[in-house]
Amino acid sequence: MTEKQQALLQSAQTLIAAHGFSSVSTAKIAAHAGVSEALIFRHFKSKKGLASAVLSAGERARASLIYGRLNHADPTEVLRSFTAIQLNVFNELEEVQAWVAMIRMTQENPESHSIDPFVLERLRWAISSVGHGAEEAVARTAIEILERSLLLEFRGDEVSAAALLRGLREMLINE
């Protein structure tokens, strides 16, 4: 990816994370990146093409930020680690913004939502191993709650974000 493409992608992630996809125009993204709007169309063909790049970057960021937390051999530790994810523990703001931008976009357009197969499978395994039934539904709900808590935290409501994750931990592993 060229330097200008990277600047456009980062600007799109920053603005989408803060305002949502539908509230951000290509003109705002270009102005934030300090380039002409025409470059968006040259490099990404359309706003939809840029959206696809934002989603892909968000998926990579999510994987980078979460996979290591799900590799425990103990299912309770997997669930404990999953329910302890908070944005403020991550040092890489760009990855956090990429993940949050992806979450915001998928909320606006549920058809673009993709659950990471590795995350889903690890959660299903852990949930089943600790004795819950309907592990697929519980895992999908846990992912949704995590995403909501991350959005709350990103918007500055750390108290509500922490309460959501505490409630999720209580439901999953009773602690």
N, C-alpha and C positions, 0 to 999 in steps of 0.2 A: 504494500500500500504506500502510495506517495505521501510526502509530508503534508500536502494540501488535503488529500483524502483523509488522512489521520486527523487533521485539524477539524475538518467538517464532521467527521464521526464523533470526535470528542465534544464538539459544540452541540451536536444533536443530542448526545447522551446527557450532557449537563442540562440543557433546556427541557428535554423530555422528562428527565427525572424530577425537575422542579415544577413543571407546568402541565405535563401530559402531552401526548402526541398531537391531538387535534388542536391544541392551543398554540402550537408552534408552527410558524410558517417557514418555508424554505428561505425567504428573505431574512427572517430573524436568525436562522441558523448560519447563513452566510455572513451576516453582519457580525455575529458573535465570533465567528472564525476569522474575520478580517479578510474575507475573499469575496469575489463576486458570486451572485446567485447562480449565474450560468455554470459555474464549476460544479455545482451539485448535479446538474443535468448532464454535464460532460462525464463526470466520474461515476454517478449512480443512476443515470438515465431518468429518474423521477423521484418524487418524494417517497413513493412506495419502495423503490430500490434502496434508498437511504434507510428506510424503515427496516428492510430486510437485513441490512448491514448492522443496524443497531441491535436487532434481535439476535443475530449471530454472535456479536460481541458480548451481549448480555449472557448468552448461554455459556460462552467460554469463561467469562468472569465468574458466573455462578459455580461452574465446575472447579475453577481454581480456588475459590473461597470456601467451598463446602466439602469436596471429596475427602480430604484428609480427615475430616471430623467423622466420617462414616466408616472408617476402616478398622474399627475395634472388633475384636473377636467376641467380646461380651455384648449381647444385644441391649442390655440396660445402659451400658456406656455409649452405645450408638445413639440411643434415644436421649440420654442426658446431654450428650454433646450437641445433638441436633437442636434441642430445646434451649441451648445456651448461646446460640448464634446471635450476635448483636453487631451492628455496623461499626460501633465505636471500637471494636477489638481489631478491626482490619486496618492495616497501615496504608493500603493502596487505595486512595480516594477514587482514582480512575476506574478501578474494577468495581468498587461499590456503586459508583454512578452508573456504570454499564449495566449492572444487575438491577438496580432500581429502575432505570429507564426501561429495561425489558419488562419488568413487572408492571409498570405503568401502561406500557403499550398493550400488554396482554389483557389488562383490565378493560381497556377501551375496546379492544377487539378480541374477544374470547377465542375466535377461530385461530388466532395466531399463537395461542397458549400451547406450550409443549412442556410436558413434565419430563424431566431428565430420567431416562430409564435406569441409570445406575442409582440415583437417589431413591427413586420409587422402589426398586428391588431391595436395596439395603433397608429401607424403612419397613417394607412388607415383612422381610425376614425378621427384623428386630421386634416388630409388633406381634407377629405370630409367636415368636420365641418366648415372649413374656406373658403369653396366655390370652391375648385378645383375639376375638373372632373378627370376621369381616376386615381382614388386614388391608385389602386393597382400598376400601372406602376410608378406613382410618388413616392410612398413609397419605391418601390424596387430601384428606381434611387437614392433616398435620402440615403438609406442604402449603396449603392455602393459608393456614394460620401463621406460619412462619413468614410468608410473603406479606401478609397484612401487617405483621409486627414490624417488619423491616421498613415498610412504607411509613408507618407511624413514627418510627425512630428517625427516619430520614427527614421527616417534616418537623422534628423537634419534640415529639411527644414520647419521650423515653419512658415515662411512667406507664402509659397505656401499653406501649410495646412490651415492656417487662412483665406487666400483668397478664397479657395474652400468653406469653411464653411460660410463665409460672403455671397458669391454668392448664396449658397443654401438657407440661411436664407432670402435673398432678394427675391428669386423666390417663396419661400413658404409663407412668411408672410409680404413681402414688407417692410422690415426694415433693 
